[in-house]
Protein backbone atom coordinates (compact mmCIF):
# COMPACT_ATOMS: atom_id res chain seq x y z
CA UNK A 1 0.00 0.00 0.00
CA UNK A 2 1.32 3.43 -0.96
CA UNK A 3 1.21 6.34 1.45
CA UNK A 4 -2.01 8.32 1.61
CA UNK A 5 -2.04 11.55 -0.36
CA UNK A 6 -2.38 14.11 2.44
CA UNK A 7 -1.21 12.44 5.64
CA UNK A 8 1.69 10.56 4.00
CA UNK A 9 0.94 7.49 6.12
CA UNK A 10 0.35 3.83 5.40
CA UNK A 11 -1.19 1.21 7.64
CA UNK A 12 2.03 -0.54 8.63
CA UNK A 13 3.31 2.73 10.13
CA UNK A 14 0.50 2.78 12.73
CA UNK A 15 1.59 -0.45 14.48
CA UNK A 16 -2.00 -1.54 15.00
CA UNK A 17 -3.32 1.76 16.37
CA UNK A 18 -7.11 2.13 16.17
CA UNK A 19 -7.47 5.33 18.21
CA UNK A 20 -6.45 8.87 17.30
CA UNK A 21 -6.29 12.11 19.24
CA UNK A 22 -6.96 15.09 16.98
CA UNK A 23 -5.61 18.51 17.96
CA UNK A 24 -5.78 21.30 15.42
CA UNK A 25 -2.27 22.65 15.98
CA UNK A 26 0.69 20.57 14.67
CA UNK A 27 2.82 21.76 17.60
CA UNK A 28 0.17 20.61 20.04
CA UNK A 29 0.25 17.17 18.41
CA UNK A 30 3.86 16.79 19.49
CA UNK A 31 3.08 18.00 23.02
CA UNK A 32 0.20 15.54 23.42
CA UNK A 33 2.09 12.55 22.03
CA UNK A 34 5.10 13.14 24.24
CA UNK A 35 2.84 13.53 27.26
CA UNK A 36 1.59 9.94 27.05
CA UNK A 37 4.83 8.59 25.60
CA UNK A 38 8.16 10.44 25.93
CA UNK A 39 9.47 8.15 23.17
CA UNK A 40 6.69 9.00 20.73
CA UNK A 41 7.97 9.58 17.22
CA UNK A 42 6.95 11.74 14.31
CA UNK A 43 5.63 9.61 11.46
CA UNK A 44 4.94 12.35 8.92
CA UNK A 45 4.47 16.09 8.56
CA UNK A 46 2.79 17.39 5.43
CA UNK A 47 1.01 20.74 5.18
CA UNK A 48 -0.98 21.14 8.42
CA UNK A 49 -0.94 17.41 9.13
CA UNK A 50 1.59 16.24 11.73
CA UNK A 51 1.19 12.61 12.83
CA UNK A 52 2.87 11.18 15.92
CA UNK A 53 2.75 7.60 17.19
CA UNK A 54 3.28 6.62 20.82
CA UNK A 55 2.22 3.92 23.23
CA UNK A 56 0.03 4.73 26.22
CA UNK A 57 1.37 2.95 29.30
CA UNK A 58 3.84 1.22 26.95
CA UNK A 59 1.10 -1.00 25.52
CA UNK A 60 -1.67 0.82 23.66
CA UNK A 61 -0.63 2.36 20.32
CA UNK A 62 -2.15 5.84 19.99
CA UNK A 63 -1.88 8.13 17.01
CA UNK A 64 -1.94 11.89 17.51
CA UNK A 65 -2.67 13.71 14.26
CA UNK A 66 -3.22 17.43 13.76
CA UNK A 67 -6.15 18.49 11.61
CA UNK A 68 -5.38 22.14 11.02
CA UNK A 69 -8.24 24.61 11.40
CA UNK A 70 -11.79 23.91 10.30
CA UNK A 71 -13.99 21.26 8.77
CA UNK A 72 -12.43 20.63 5.33
CA UNK A 73 -9.01 19.61 6.64
CA UNK A 74 -10.60 17.69 9.53
CA UNK A 75 -12.63 15.67 7.04
CA UNK A 76 -9.45 14.75 5.16
CA UNK A 77 -7.87 13.43 8.35
CA UNK A 78 -10.92 11.32 9.23
CA UNK A 79 -11.25 9.95 5.71
CA UNK A 80 -7.60 8.92 5.45
CA UNK A 81 -7.18 7.59 8.99
CA UNK A 82 -10.34 5.50 8.66
CA UNK A 83 -8.76 3.85 5.62
CA UNK A 84 -5.84 2.86 7.86
CA UNK A 85 -8.04 1.24 10.53
CA UNK A 86 -8.57 4.11 12.99
CA UNK A 87 -12.09 3.75 14.39
CA UNK A 88 -11.99 5.98 17.49
CA UNK A 89 -11.40 9.72 17.20
CA UNK A 90 -11.17 12.30 20.01
CA UNK A 91 -10.76 15.97 19.19
CA UNK A 92 -8.51 17.77 21.67
CA UNK A 93 -8.44 21.53 21.20
CA UNK A 94 -9.06 25.05 22.44
CA UNK A 95 -12.24 27.08 22.26
CA UNK A 96 -14.00 30.23 23.31
CA UNK A 97 -16.58 29.85 26.08
CA UNK A 98 -19.78 31.91 25.80
CA UNK A 99 -21.44 31.18 29.17
CA UNK A 100 -20.48 33.25 32.24
CA UNK A 101 -20.29 30.18 34.47
CA UNK A 102 -17.35 28.73 32.50
CA UNK A 103 -13.94 29.73 33.84
CA UNK A 104 -10.73 29.94 31.84
CA UNK A 105 -8.92 26.58 31.78
CA UNK A 106 -12.17 24.69 32.39
CA UNK A 107 -12.80 21.65 30.22
CA UNK A 108 -15.75 21.60 27.82
CA UNK A 109 -16.97 18.15 26.77
CA UNK A 110 -19.13 18.36 23.66
CA UNK A 111 -22.22 16.17 23.73
CA UNK A 112 -23.49 17.53 20.40
CA UNK A 113 -22.74 20.38 18.02
CA UNK A 114 -24.69 23.12 16.30
CA UNK A 115 -23.85 22.62 12.63
CA UNK A 116 -22.62 26.05 11.52
CA UNK A 117 -20.10 24.43 9.20
CA UNK A 118 -20.41 23.50 5.54
CA UNK A 119 -18.28 20.37 5.39
CA UNK A 120 -20.69 18.17 7.33
CA UNK A 121 -23.42 18.91 4.76
CA UNK A 122 -21.29 17.18 2.14
CA UNK A 123 -21.70 13.96 4.14
CA UNK A 124 -25.12 14.18 5.80
CA UNK A 125 -28.30 16.25 5.37
CA UNK A 126 -28.64 19.19 7.73
CA UNK A 127 -31.34 17.42 9.77
CA UNK A 128 -28.80 14.74 10.71
CA UNK A 129 -27.55 15.39 14.28
CA UNK A 130 -23.90 16.00 15.14
CA UNK A 131 -23.75 13.83 18.28
CA UNK A 132 -20.78 12.54 20.23
CA UNK A 133 -20.30 8.86 21.03
CA UNK A 134 -21.78 8.02 24.42
CA UNK A 135 -18.89 5.84 25.66
CA UNK A 136 -16.27 8.43 24.75
CA UNK A 137 -18.27 11.24 26.32
CA UNK A 138 -18.84 9.22 29.49
CA UNK A 139 -15.13 8.38 29.72
CA UNK A 140 -14.17 12.05 29.32
CA UNK A 141 -16.57 13.03 32.11
CA UNK A 142 -15.27 10.28 34.41
CA UNK A 143 -11.67 11.33 33.71
CA UNK A 144 -12.37 14.99 34.49
CA UNK A 145 -14.12 14.01 37.72
CA UNK A 146 -11.34 11.70 38.86
CA UNK A 147 -8.71 14.35 38.11
CA UNK A 148 -10.82 17.02 39.84
CA UNK A 149 -10.56 19.26 36.79
CA UNK A 150 -13.63 21.52 36.37
CA UNK A 151 -15.67 20.55 33.33
CA UNK A 152 -18.91 21.36 31.55
CA UNK A 153 -20.73 18.92 29.28
CA UNK A 154 -23.13 20.21 26.67
CA UNK A 155 -23.66 21.68 23.22
CA UNK A 156 -20.97 23.38 21.14
CA UNK A 157 -21.46 25.80 18.25
CA UNK A 158 -19.15 24.59 15.48
CA UNK A 159 -18.46 27.34 12.97
CA UNK A 160 -16.79 27.38 9.55
CA UNK A 161 -15.21 30.76 10.22
CA UNK A 162 -13.37 32.35 13.12
CA UNK A 163 -14.72 35.86 12.61
CA UNK A 164 -18.25 36.25 11.14
CA UNK A 165 -19.52 32.78 12.03
CA UNK A 166 -18.68 33.46 15.67
CA UNK A 167 -19.97 37.04 15.45
CA UNK A 168 -16.61 38.68 15.93
CA UNK A 169 -16.69 42.28 14.72
CA UNK A 170 -12.92 42.86 14.85
CA UNK A 171 -12.65 42.04 11.16
CA UNK A 172 -11.23 44.01 8.24
CA UNK A 173 -14.65 45.30 7.21
CA UNK A 174 -16.28 45.29 10.65
CA UNK A 175 -19.42 43.96 9.01
CA UNK A 176 -21.20 40.70 9.83
CA UNK A 177 -23.88 39.43 7.44
CA UNK A 178 -27.43 39.41 8.78
CA UNK A 179 -27.46 35.63 9.25
CA UNK A 180 -24.92 35.94 12.09
CA UNK A 181 -25.92 39.29 13.60
CA UNK A 182 -27.17 38.54 17.11
CA UNK A 183 -26.20 34.88 16.86
CA UNK A 184 -23.84 34.97 19.85
CA UNK A 185 -26.64 36.13 22.13
CA UNK A 186 -28.99 33.56 20.66
CA UNK A 187 -26.62 30.65 21.35
CA UNK A 188 -26.08 31.95 24.88
CA UNK A 189 -29.84 31.98 25.50
CA UNK A 190 -30.08 28.44 24.11
CA UNK A 191 -27.41 27.26 26.60
CA UNK A 192 -24.70 26.56 24.03
CA UNK A 193 -21.39 26.42 25.89
CA UNK A 194 -18.72 27.45 23.42
CA UNK A 195 -17.53 28.07 19.87
CA UNK A 196 -15.01 25.98 17.98
CA UNK A 197 -14.52 24.95 14.35
CA UNK A 198 -14.19 21.18 13.92
CA UNK A 199 -16.63 19.20 16.05
CA UNK A 200 -19.67 19.27 13.74
CA UNK A 201 -17.63 17.85 10.89
CA UNK A 202 -16.01 15.24 13.13
CA UNK A 203 -19.21 14.03 14.76
CA UNK A 204 -21.31 13.90 11.60
CA UNK A 205 -18.74 12.05 9.52
CA UNK A 206 -17.88 9.53 12.21
CA UNK A 207 -21.53 8.72 12.90
CA UNK A 208 -22.20 8.36 9.18
CA UNK A 209 -19.19 6.04 8.83
CA UNK A 210 -20.10 3.98 11.96
CA UNK A 211 -16.97 5.23 13.73
CA UNK A 212 -16.69 6.57 17.30
CA UNK A 213 -15.96 10.22 17.96
CA UNK A 214 -15.85 12.60 20.89
CA UNK A 215 -14.66 16.12 21.54
CA UNK A 216 -13.13 17.95 24.45
CA UNK A 217 -11.80 21.46 24.41
CA UNK A 218 -10.48 23.88 26.97
CA UNK A 219 -11.65 27.46 27.39
CA UNK A 220 -8.88 29.98 26.68
CA UNK A 221 -11.26 32.96 26.42
CA UNK A 222 -14.74 33.65 27.73
CA UNK A 223 -16.58 36.00 25.43
CA UNK A 224 -19.43 36.42 27.87
CA UNK A 225 -17.02 38.12 30.28
CA UNK A 226 -14.37 39.90 28.21
CA UNK A 227 -14.59 40.05 24.43
CA UNK A 228 -11.29 41.85 23.86
CA UNK A 229 -8.88 40.40 26.43
CA UNK A 230 -6.25 38.23 24.67
CA UNK A 231 -5.38 34.94 26.42
CA UNK A 232 -2.13 34.88 28.39
CA UNK A 233 0.46 32.38 27.11
CA UNK A 234 0.97 30.81 30.54
CA UNK A 235 -2.77 30.39 30.96
CA UNK A 236 -3.02 28.64 27.60
CA UNK A 237 -0.26 26.21 28.60
CA UNK A 238 -2.10 25.26 31.80
CA UNK A 239 -5.39 24.94 29.93
CA UNK A 240 -3.73 22.61 27.43
CA UNK A 241 -2.28 20.54 30.27
CA UNK A 242 -5.74 20.12 31.81
CA UNK A 243 -7.16 19.07 28.48
CA UNK A 244 -4.41 16.57 27.75
CA UNK A 245 -4.74 14.99 31.20
CA UNK A 246 -8.47 14.47 30.69
CA UNK A 247 -7.96 13.02 27.21
CA UNK A 248 -5.36 10.52 28.43
CA UNK A 249 -7.48 9.66 31.45
CA UNK A 250 -10.42 8.92 29.14
CA UNK A 251 -8.26 6.66 26.96
CA UNK A 252 -7.32 4.61 30.04
CA UNK A 253 -11.02 4.14 30.79
CA UNK A 254 -11.92 3.32 27.19
CA UNK A 255 -9.02 0.91 26.72
CA UNK A 256 -8.16 -0.60 30.11
CA UNK A 257 -4.88 -2.51 30.00
CA UNK A 258 -4.27 -5.76 31.84
HELIX and SHEET records of a PDB file:
HELIX    1   1 UNK A   11  UNK A   14  5                                   4    
HELIX    2   2 UNK A   26  UNK A   36  1                                  11    
HELIX    3   3 UNK A   71  UNK A   83  1                                  13    
HELIX    4   4 UNK A  119  UNK A  122  5                                   4    
HELIX    5   5 UNK A  134  UNK A  147  1                                  14    
HELIX    6   6 UNK A  164  UNK A  166  5                                   3    
HELIX    7   7 UNK A  178  UNK A  180  5                                   3    
HELIX    8   8 UNK A  183  UNK A  189  1                                   7    
HELIX    9   9 UNK A  199  UNK A  208  1                                  10    
HELIX   10  10 UNK A  233  UNK A  254  1                                  22    
SHEET    1   A 9 UNK A  41  UNK A  46  0                                        
SHEET    2   A 9 UNK A  49  UNK A  56 -1                                        
SHEET    3   A 9 UNK A  60  UNK A  65 -1                                        
SHEET    4   A 9 UNK A  19  UNK A  22  1                                        
SHEET    5   A 9 UNK A  88  UNK A  97  1                                        
SHEET    6   A 9 UNK A 194  UNK A 196 -1                                        
SHEET    7   A 9 UNK A 151  UNK A 159  1                                        
SHEET    8   A 9 UNK A 107  UNK A 116  1                                        
SHEET    9   A 9 UNK A 130  UNK A 131 -1                                        
SHEET    1   B 6 UNK A  41  UNK A  46  0                                        
SHEET    2   B 6 UNK A  49  UNK A  56 -1                                        
SHEET    3   B 6 UNK A  60  UNK A  65 -1                                        
SHEET    4   B 6 UNK A  19  UNK A  22  1                                        
SHEET    5   B 6 UNK A  88  UNK A  97  1                                        
SHEET    6   B 6 UNK A 212  UNK A 222  1                                        
END                                                                             
